[in-house]
Amino acid sequence: MKRLALVALSSLFLLTGCSSGGISTANQNAFVSGNGVAIYVKSQDRKLAPTISGPTLQNGTITLPGGKVTVLNIWASWCAPCRAEAPLLSDFARTYQSKGVQFAGILTRDSVSSALEFTKRFKLDYPTFTDDAVLADFRNSLVPNAIPTTLVIDSHGYVAARVSGEVTVALLTELIDKVLKDPPHA
């Protein structure tokens, strides 16, 4: 009987630790951290990304324009790999802007006040969406499956790559440059 009660109690803790409800100050340990593995999808095998639209930390409600390669980073201020990669993403956003690449973020499981401080500290000048519904719309393509996750969307609106975990300079350079040179979606 004690064993059954212990199993039931353990199950309850596991279930509550995995729940989230949009922006929150949820248990910071109840997240999946990626290991930096990248998936690149050949042009003909890509799935259409959803329209990226919603409320942002900085600019009210916006819709990202199409026709550009887009780097979309899913992050939270409490996430150590997110803090580690933020300076790189900030630098890349400025460097690749002249090549027509746009950057955006999606805040998940975090408070707006913490996120605003994070964007100031790391000089993230690109928009950050605050609605987890933007994430849910990716369920038909490469799903963001960790915090952080970085998606690269081609200029035709198809998800071309996903990095689950912290990005590196070499990996992000390779993925963006490859997607910029890709032939049109077949």
C-alpha positions, 0 to 999 in steps of 0.5 A, a space after each residue: 500500500 505504501 509503495 502504491 501511494 509513493 508511485 501515485 505521489 511521484 506521478 503527480 509530481 512528474 505531471 505537475 512539473 511538466 505543465 506550462 501555461 504560456 508566459 509564466 514563472 514556472 519551475 525553471 527545472 521543468 524544461 527540456 534542454 537540448 544538446 545542440 543537435 541540428 536538423 537540416 531539411 532538404 528544400 523539397 522535404 520542408 513543411 510550411 511555417 505558420 505566419 509568425 504574428 502576435 504580441 511582442 515585448 517591444 513593438 505591440 502586435 506585429 507580423 513578420 514579413 515574408 520573403 526573407 530568411 528568418 532565424 527564430 529563437 525560442 528562449 527564456 531569461 532563466 535558461 542558462 544556454 539561452 543566456 550563453 547564446 544571446 550575445 551570439 544571436 545579437 551579433 548575428 542579427 546585426 551582421 546578417 541584416 545586410 544579407 536580408 535575414 531577419 531575426 525574432 524570438 519567442 519568449 516561453 515560460 517566463 515573465 515579461 519583466 525578466 524578459 525585458 531586462 534580458 533583452 536590454 542586457 544582451 542588446 536583442 534588438 529584434 522583436 520577441 513574441 510573448 504568446 506561446 500560441 506562436 509556438 503551437 502553430 509549428 506543430 506541423 513542421 519542425 517542432 521547437 522541442 527544447 529551450 532554447 530552440 532555434 529555427 531557420 525558415 527559408 525565404 519562401 516560408 518553409 522550415 529549413 533547420 532546427 537546432 535543439 539547444 544552444 547554437 554555436 557560431 560555426 553551426 549558425 553560420 553554416 545553417 544560415 549560409 546554406 539556407 541563403 544559397 538554397 534553391 527555391 522550394 520545390 
